[in-house]
């Protein structure tokens, strides 16, 4: 999922009861819930390195205790900074309010809150169709629930309400002189987390129905070798389907509310491209290896001499030729995104220039070139 959902989930985990056990529980849980996405810094090494390491070792079960320890360490540093500041203020004869007894720090509970929040990151990422490798490096297989879109406004509304409404109610209480309630919002946080599970169960059921509709309806003229159902945001009844036959792929749009499947050949048919020498060479490049490891519905095409924006084509002596090989993944070929021949138009598309059908000259993703 995107960062907002992770941050909000961590905050709700902390406020669901851990904050009653110890100070800094919500801080540590919020940090640990998003910390695995620090692998985004691989982007500084280029788009290919980012693709290879995204949702890698930081998104595994063996990294959970380390991520939790790191988040706890940040909370400890913040605690030391506060204590140092309070000590300096005390030495300067300033009046400093002593912390309440309920705010006592229990570092074991802080770590446990961070541990649970770190696990939530893997769970949330599994629900969408990008996938996650929780058992890496022992098992490099990608797992994807594919029943929640990577950005889900319904979850934002649930999680934000759990944080905003208790704050608003606290303002109201202060205005009418009601004594301040400590740890306000526990019920709201539990409600939001439970609501998230309800949304997941609903979408899981709709996903299963969409898949059953595909299996029981003749969508393609040829026998199907495999299929997949991908989610749309907000609408739990709308799904993007991919079907593979021996010679082509066919996409379809499913509405489980009215039990309809919209797919029409040749509009929704993509014939499998020919494996040219350039395509085979592209698959062996660092980009190709990373992309095919992740792209469970990857399509690799030799599209000829098509210069990619931001990447000058190879300057070759007479007698040598180059071609562009494009990588795309049908999981993200949603109808609302439109289509195009360039990988810059394809979500999570990639490309490489191949010279003489065997040598890589340049590679990148979208308009980012690997240096």
C-alpha positions in Angstrom: 0.0 0.0 0.0 1.0 3.6 -0.3 2.6 5.4 2.8 -0.5 7.1 4.1 -2.3 3.8 4.8 0.8 2.4 6.5 1.2 5.4 8.7 -2.4 5.6 9.7 -2.6 1.8 10.4 0.4 2.1 12.7 -1.1 5.0 14.5 -4.3 3.1 15.1 -2.4 0.0 16.3 -0.7 2.2 18.9 -3.9 3.9 20.0 -5.9 0.6 20.1 -4.5 -0.2 23.5 -0.7 -0.2 23.4 -0.6 3.5 24.4 -2.3 2.5 27.7 0.6 0.2 28.5 3.5 2.6 27.8 4.5 6.0 26.5 5.8 6.1 22.9 3.8 3.1 21.8 2.0 5.1 19.1 5.2 6.8 17.9 7.0 3.5 17.6 4.1 1.7 15.9 3.6 4.5 13.4 7.3 4.5 12.5 7.5 0.7 12.3 4.4 0.5 10.1 6.1 2.5 7.4 9.8 1.8 8.0 10.0 -1.2 5.5 9.4 1.3 2.6 12.8 2.9 3.3 14.0 0.5 0.6 12.8 3.3 -1.7 16.2 4.8 -1.3 17.5 2.2 -3.7 16.0 4.6 -6.2 19.1 6.7 -5.9 21.0 3.8 -7.5 18.7 4.0 -10.4 15.3 2.6 -11.5 16.5 -0.9 -12.1 18.1 -1.2 -8.6 14.9 0.2 -7.2 12.8 -2.4 -9.0 15.1 -5.2 -7.9 15.1 -4.3 -4.2 11.6 -2.8 -3.8 9.6 -4.9 -1.4 12.8 -6.9 -0.8 14.5 -7.8 2.4 12.8 -5.0 4.5 9.5 -6.6 3.6 10.3 -10.0 5.0 9.5 -11.8 8.3 13.2 -12.0 9.2 13.4 -8.2 9.0 10.4 -7.7 11.3 12.3 -7.8 14.6 15.0 -5.6 13.2 12.5 -3.0 11.9 10.8 -3.1 15.3 14.1 -2.6 17.1 15.0 0.4 14.8 11.6 2.0 15.5 12.1 1.4 19.2 15.5 2.9 19.0 14.2 6.1 17.4 11.6 6.3 20.3 14.4 5.8 22.8 16.4 8.6 21.2 13.4 10.9 21.3 12.9 10.0 25.0 16.5 10.8 25.8 16.2 14.1 24.0 13.1 15.0 26.1 14.7 13.9 29.3 17.9 15.9 28.5 15.7 19.0 27.7 13.8 18.5 31.0 17.0 18.2 32.9 18.5 21.3 31.4 15.3 23.2 32.2 15.4 21.9 35.8 19.0 23.0 36.3 18.1 26.5 35.1 15.4 26.8 37.9 12.6 26.7 35.4 9.3 25.2 36.4 8.9 21.9 34.6 5.8 19.8 34.9 6.5 16.3 35.9 5.3 13.6 33.6 2.2 11.7 34.8 2.6 8.2 36.2 0.6 6.8 33.3 3.2 8.0 30.8 5.9 5.7 32.3 7.9 4.0 29.6 7.9 0.2 29.3 10.3 -0.5 26.6 9.2 -4.1 26.2 5.7 -2.9 25.3 7.1 -0.2 23.0 9.0 -3.0 21.1 6.0 -5.2 21.0 3.8 -2.4 19.5 6.5 -1.8 16.9 6.7 -5.5 16.1 3.0 -5.8 15.5 3.0 -2.7 13.3 5.9 -4.0 11.3 4.0 -7.2 10.6 1.0 -5.1 9.5 3.1 -3.6 6.7 3.7 -7.0 5.1 0.0 -7.9 5.5 -1.2 -4.7 3.9 1.2 -5.0 1.0 0.1 -8.6 0.4 -3.5 -7.5 -0.1 -2.8 -5.6 -3.3 -1.6 -6.9 -6.7 2.0 -5.7 -6.6 2.8 -8.5 -4.2 5.4 -9.1 -1.5 8.1 -11.7 -0.7 7.7 -12.4 3.0 9.9 -15.4 3.0 12.8 -13.9 1.0 15.7 -14.8 0.7 14.8 -18.5 1.5 11.8 -18.4 -0.8 11.9 -15.7 -3.5 8.3 -16.3 -4.6 6.0 -13.3 -4.8 2.6 -13.5 -3.0 -0.3 -11.2 -3.8 -3.9 -11.2 -2.5 -4.9 -8.9 -5.3 -8.2 -7.9 -3.7 -7.4 -4.3 -2.6 -6.1 -1.5 -4.8 -2.7 0.0 -3.8 -4.5 3.2 -2.8 -7.9 2.7 -1.2 -9.8 5.9 -0.1 -12.3 3.8 1.9 -9.4 2.7 4.2 -8.2 6.3 4.4 -11.6 7.4 5.6 -11.8 4.7 8.2 -8.3 5.2 9.6 -8.5 9.0 9.5 -11.8 9.0 11.3 -10.2 7.0 14.2 -7.7 9.8 14.7 -9.7 12.9 13.9 -13.0 12.3 15.7 -11.4 11.7 19.2 -9.5 14.9 18.7 -12.6 16.8 17.8 -14.5 15.4 20.8 -11.6 16.4 23.0 -11.9 20.0 21.8 -15.7 19.9 22.6 -15.1 18.6 26.1 -12.6 21.4 26.8 -15.0 24.0 25.6 -17.8 22.9 28.0 -15.3 22.3 30.9 -15.4 18.5 31.0 -12.4 16.9 32.6 -9.9 15.7 30.0 -10.0 12.0 29.3 -6.6 10.3 29.0 -6.1 7.8 26.1 -9.2 9.0 24.2 -9.8 7.2 21.0 -9.2 3.5 21.8 -12.6 2.5 20.7 -12.3 4.5 17.5 -9.0 2.9 16.7 -10.3 -0.6 17.3 -13.4 0.2 15.1 -11.1 1.4 12.3 -8.9 -1.7 12.3 -12.0 -3.9 12.5 -13.5 -2.0 9.7 -10.4 -2.6 7.6 -10.8 -6.3 8.1 -14.5 -6.1 7.1 -13.5 -4.3 3.9 -10.9 -7.0 3.2 -13.4 -9.8 3.7 -15.9 -8.1 1.5 -13.4 -7.5 -1.3 -12.1 -11.1 -0.9 -15.6 -12.4 -1.4 -16.2 -10.2 -4.5 -12.8 -11.3 -5.9 -13.8 -14.9 -5.5 -17.1 -14.2 -7.2 -15.4 -12.5 -10.1 -13.0 -15.4 -10.6 -15.8 -17.9 -10.5 -17.7 -15.8 -13.1 -14.6 -16.0 -15.4 -14.2 -19.7 -15.0 -17.9 -20.3 -15.7 -18.2 -18.0 -18.7 -16.6 -18.5 -22.2 -14.8 -15.2 -22.6 -12.1 -16.4 -25.0 -12.4 -18.5 -28.2 -9.4 -20.7 -27.2 -8.9 -22.7 -24.0 -7.6 -20.7 -21.0 -4.3 -21.7 -19.5 -4.4 -19.2 -16.6 -6.3 -16.2 -15.4 -6.1 -13.3 -12.8 -8.5 -10.8 -11.3 -7.1 -7.4 -10.3 -8.9 -4.8 -8.1 -10.0 -1.2 -8.8 -10.1 1.5 -6.1 -13.2 2.4 -4.2 -15.7 0.1 -6.1 -15.6 -3.4 -4.7 -17.7 -4.7 -7.5 -15.4 -3.7 -10.4 -12.5 -5.9 -11.4 -9.9 -6.1 -14.2 -9.4 -9.6 -15.5 -6.6 -11.1 -17.5 -6.9 -14.4 -19.4 -4.1 -16.2 -21.1 -4.4 -18.7 -24.0 -1.7 -20.5 -26.0 -1.4 -17.6 -28.5 -2.8 -14.5 -26.9 -3.9 -12.6 -23.8 -7.4 -11.2 -23.4 -8.5 -8.6 -20.8 -12.0 -8.1 -19.5 -13.9 -5.8 -17.1 -16.1 -7.5 -14.5 -19.0 -6.1 -12.5 -19.9 -8.5 -9.7 -22.9 -6.4 -8.7 -24.8 -7.1 -11.9 -22.9 -10.3 -12.9 -21.5 -8.8 -16.2 -18.3 -9.4 -18.1 -17.3 -6.9 -20.7 -14.7 -8.2 -23.2 -14.7 -8.0 -27.0 -12.2 -9.3 -29.5 -10.1 -7.9 -31.1 -10.4 -4.8 -28.9 -9.3 -6.6 -25.7 -6.9 -9.1 -27.3 -3.1 -8.9 -27.2 -1.3 -11.5 -29.3 1.8 -12.9 -27.7 4.8 -11.1 -29.3 7.5 -13.0 -31.1 10.7 -13.8 -29.2 13.3 -12.1 -31.4 17.0 -12.3 -30.6 16.7 -8.7 -29.2 13.9 -9.9 -26.8 16.0 -12.8 -25.7 19.0 -10.5 -25.1 16.8 -8.0 -23.2 15.6 -10.8 -20.9 19.2 -11.5 -19.9 19.9 -7.9 -18.9 19.8 -6.7 -15.2 16.5 -5.0 -16.0 15.1 -8.1 -17.7 16.0 -10.4 -14.9 14.6 -8.1 -12.2 11.4 -7.4 -14.2 10.7 -11.0 -15.1 11.3 -12.1 -11.5 8.6 -9.7 -10.3 6.3 -9.4 -13.4 4.0 -12.4 -13.1 2.0 -11.1 -16.2 5.0 -9.6 -18.0 4.9 -9.0 -21.7 8.2 -8.3 -23.6 8.0 -6.8 -27.1 10.5 -5.8 -29.7 8.9 -2.5 -30.9 11.6 -1.5 -33.3 13.6 1.8 -33.4 11.4 3.7 -30.9 13.4 6.3 -29.0 12.4 6.6 -25.3 11.8 10.1 -23.9 14.9 11.2 -22.0 17.1 8.5 -23.5 19.0 9.2 -26.7 19.2 6.2 -29.0 22.6 4.5 -29.5 25.0 6.3 -31.9 26.3 3.5 -34.0 28.7 3.2 -37.0 27.3 2.2 -40.4 26.2 -1.5 -40.5 25.1 -1.8 -36.9 21.4 -1.6 -35.8 19.5 -1.1 -32.6 16.0 -1.7 -31.4 13.8 -1.0 -28.4 12.5 -3.8 -26.3 9.6 -2.9 -24.0 8.5 -4.5 -20.8 5.0 -4.2 -19.4 2.8 -6.1 -16.9 -0.8 -6.7 -17.7 -1.8 -6.6 -14.0 -1.7 -2.8 -14.2 -3.2 -2.3 -17.7 -6.4 -0.8 -16.3 -8.9 0.6 -18.7 -9.0 4.0 -16.9 -5.2 4.5 -17.7 -5.6 4.2 -21.4 -2.9 2.6 -23.6 0.0 3.4 -25.7 3.0 1.9 -27.5 5.6 3.5 -25.3 6.6 2.1 -21.9 6.3 5.6 -20.6 2.5 5.2 -21.1 2.4 1.8 -19.4 2.2 1.7 -15.6 5.4 0.2 -14.2 6.7 -0.1 -17.8 10.4 -0.6 -18.6 12.6 -0.6 -21.7 16.0 -1.3 -23.0 18.0 -0.6 -26.2 19.5 -3.7 -27.8 22.2 -3.4 -30.4 22.7 -6.0 -33.1 20.2 -8.2 -31.3 22.6 -9.1 -28.5 24.1 -6.1 -26.7 22.4 -3.7 -24.2 23.0 0.0 -24.8 20.7 1.6 -22.3 17.8 0.7 -20.0 15.3 2.3 -17.7 11.7 2.5 -16.4 9.3 5.1 -17.8 11.3 8.3 -18.3 14.0 7.3 -15.8 17.3 6.1 -17.3 19.6 3.7 -15.4 23.0 5.4 -15.2 
